[in-house]
Amino acid sequence: MPIAHTIDAEHGLVLCRAWGVLTNEDLHQHYESIQADPAFQRGYRQLGDLREVTRLTADSAAIAAAASLQVFAPGTRRALIAPSDATFGLARMFASYAEDVGQLVRVFRDADDAEAWVEAGKR
């Protein structure tokens, strides 16, 4: 799976990094692995890095399904770093679906901007 996560419990942050070709199954497995991680807490913030994704084959149904999962607590800040036009567009689609179910997801082209926004939501 070309997605990995680490949990920074001290800062209440889930750091996710994707690379290569991202598929429907990758998205599904990614959120399952976060949820199954014993260090994970729903109120943690998320920073997702898509800068190394070379191609997205995930379709809109898979993006909608992943975005509608209630893995993170409503209102928890989640930022996606997506500098390329292709990843940015699909990340915005994800954010839109996530917002429909009460999630707070923003997409950024710049990593510093994403990190600053996530940090501003620290409890």
Secondary structure, DSSP 8 states (H G I E B T S, - for coil): --EEEEEETTTTEEEEEEEEEE-HHHHHHHHHHHHH-TT--TT-EEEEEEEEEEEE---HHHHHHHHT---S-TT-EEEEE--SHHHHHHHHHHHHHHHHTT-EEEEESSHHHHHHHHHHT--
